[in-house]
Amino acid sequence: MSAHPDFDRLERLITTVMRAGVALSSSTLLAGLVLTLAGAPIANAVLNAGLIVLMLIPATRIVVSLADAVIRKDSLLGFATLFVTILLTLQILGVFDRLLQQS
């Protein structure tokens, strides 16, 4: 246990969220694999959903850190994670790609 119980709580929360994300992604990917082997037409969509969940795990970690920083009123961590969250959102929406194409 560290000298900062708030950080211990945050680490436990992030660990729980990440484990849940990995479990959900793994089970979705496994279901997609089974459906693929069975020749089901929905298999590709299930596999894609599993990959999307897997890709969202790091973003979820950042959002959890942002929420915790707001709750604890930690402005430095809050602004840093808000900045990263905004950049991730813009990247997901493809804003940077459109800006580069206009150049």
Solvent accessible surface area in square Angstrom, and as a share of the most:
residue,aa,sasa,rsa
1,M,201,0.90
2,S,61,0.39
3,A,94,0.73
4,H,105,0.47
5,P,90,0.57
6,D,66,0.34
7,F,84,0.35
8,D,27,0.14
9,R,89,0.33
10,L,14,0.07
11,E,116,0.52
12,R,136,0.50
13,L,76,0.38
14,I,12,0.06
15,T,54,0.31
16,T,85,0.50
17,V,38,0.22
18,M,68,0.30
19,R,173,0.63
20,A,61,0.48
21,G,13,0.13
22,V,74,0.43
23,A,62,0.48
24,L,104,0.52
25,S,2,0.01
26,S,59,0.38
27,S,63,0.41
28,T,26,0.15
29,L,47,0.24
30,L,111,0.55
31,A,44,0.34
32,G,0,0.00
33,L,92,0.46
34,V,87,0.50
35,L,53,0.26
36,T,67,0.39
37,L,145,0.72
38,A,80,0.62
39,G,62,0.59
40,A,29,0.22
41,P,135,0.85
42,I,102,0.52
43,A,6,0.05
44,N,103,0.53
45,A,61,0.48
46,V,31,0.18
47,L,50,0.25
48,N,69,0.36
49,A,44,0.34
50,G,0,0.00
51,L,83,0.41
52,I,92,0.47
53,V,36,0.21
54,L,80,0.40
55,M,134,0.60
56,L,83,0.41
57,I,14,0.07
58,P,76,0.48
59,A,20,0.16
60,T,53,0.31
61,R,103,0.38
62,I,35,0.18
63,V,75,0.43
64,V,22,0.13
65,S,7,0.04
66,L,31,0.15
67,A,49,0.38
68,D,3,0.01
69,A,0,0.00
70,V,98,0.56
71,I,129,0.65
72,R,56,0.20
73,K,178,0.76
74,D,40,0.21
75,S,74,0.48
76,L,147,0.73
77,L,50,0.25
78,G,10,0.09
79,F,143,0.60
80,A,52,0.40
81,T,15,0.09
82,L,75,0.37
83,F,128,0.53
84,V,61,0.35
85,T,27,0.15
86,I,84,0.43
87,L,69,0.34
88,L,60,0.30
89,T,63,0.37
90,L,56,0.28
91,Q,93,0.42
92,I,116,0.59
93,L,106,0.53
94,G,15,0.15
95,V,42,0.24
96,F,67,0.28
97,D,73,0.38
98,R,131,0.48
99,L,99,0.49
100,L,132,0.66
101,Q,145,0.64
102,Q,148,0.66
103,S,126,0.82
